[in-house]
Amino acid sequence: MERRLHSARIGRFKPLVDYDWSWPEQIDQASVSELMTLQFLQSASNAILVGPSGVGKTTIAQNIAHQAVLQGHTVMFTTAGKLLGELASLDSDSALRTRLRHYARPDLLVVDEVG
């Protein structure tokens, strides 16, 4: 478990138990709870968290990723900048294909800071 948590690169985060559901005012707590069930993984669906800076999208994503690891799924947490920078630095098609397979391998890929 410890190895899987470390390789997921989720980092330190605040548990949803401590999340202030009164801020932001327009958050859909039921949808977040549904995401925490990880049903979207079984249907191979995407979950996209949209909102302004500072409302807790990263915290929610980290909690979803942590829940996935606890349930036995493989997880990778990264930022869009790191992912794109790494892919752009590759100098051959074979290296690019290999790295894309690396990102496609986990059951759950969380890409943070897209906007």
Secondary structure, DSSP 4 states (H G I P E B T S, - for coil): -HHHHHHHT--S---GGG--TTSSTT--HHHHHHHHTTHHHHTT--------TTSSHHHHHHHHHHHHHHTT--EEEEEHHHHHHHHHT--SHHHHHHHHHHHHSSSEEEEE---
